[in-house]
Amino acid sequence: MSERLCVCGHPQGRHLLARRDCKSCRDCTAFEAAAVVALDVTALLAEVEGDASREADLAARLADVERQLAEARRQRDANMTASADAARKLIAERDGAAERWANAREEIERLTAQLGQAEDRCRQIQDEDLPEAIATATKELQAELDLARLTVGDLRQHEITRARLLQERGAEVTSLRDRLKQAEEYARDLQDQLPAGERLYDTHVRYLCPVCGGRYREFHTTHPCARLVPVRVRITFIEE
């Protein structure tokens, strides 16, 4: 399409580009029309650019809204899952509580029945078996008391016997001390009466059995024959 020419003979594009090489452009009606069209195009271009900017903002806002929507959906799904889990847990707890309640009721009924049986048994014992049970318990306690009395009597007799034995042993010890003292005196007398050729070397205490004649260095309580008695053994040397 060929470009239209102004009345001044110049192309119309020069007027649109505001190239004022047309000397009479002020009086050119075609230039005025071209200027109006240029203004309309500029406004339309600005509007289009504004629409593009708004579309970009809207796209960004739409992306943000979609992201928020996706996050809300994710949270909704998570909340629904948690709610479902909590609901299942509550249902399980409710069922468990119902089962425990049923078991508790059964246990209460069983204990109530046992309590009734125990009360019946107590009444039966009070009416029939109590006197016999009291008599049996009395006999058992009396037998235990008699046995305790016998035991106490035996203990007293044992204590008396023990005291007597201690007294006898004390008397024996006193007698042995006296005999030892006499033996020492006798030894001193013999020492004085020794001949001039004999010399006393040493004396030892030994324990002699009066039955078998056994002589021991130490006192033994398990000797089978008789109780050992202490004796003093004299060792002398005879000078030739």
Order of alpha helices (4+ residues) and beta strands (2+ residues): alpha-alpha-alpha-beta-beta-beta
